[in-house]
Amino acid sequence: MDYQNFEELVVWQKARILKKDISKLVKTLPPVEKYRLNDQLLRSSRSVCSQLAEGHGRRTYRDRLKYAIYSRGSLSETLNHLIDAFDEEYITQEVLADFRLQIDEVERLLNGYIRYLEAKIPPSS
């Protein structure tokens, strides 16, 4: 599972699709949310990918792990913002459910990547 490029990580590829779908969604939200919910959704969904990319560029598995965990936090934040959009009645239950499926898939892959990285770190003495 050693990758030469972060773009080869399946978790990054799936997170990228999620990010692109979020980008499409925010274009449908009301203008009043342009600098609020829109911005938060874009930032958190982009952070999922960027944290994975930044961590992958680091030298140690411990650093990669730290950024993968940050990525998982950004994924949770994205879900929270989608729930906010649902609560404000900007998206339907069906749209939220579809995004939950995507987020669940990314989270499963991310948790697998985190386990892989944890296994690569030698135990502390």
Buried (B, 14 or more C-beta within 10 A) or exposed (E): EEEEEBEEBEBBBBBBEBBEEBBEBBEEBEEEBEEEBBEBBBBBBBBBBBBBBBBBEEEEBEBBBBBBBBBBEBBEBBBEBBBBBBEEEBBEEEBBEBBBEBBEBBBEBBEEBBEBBEEBEEEEE
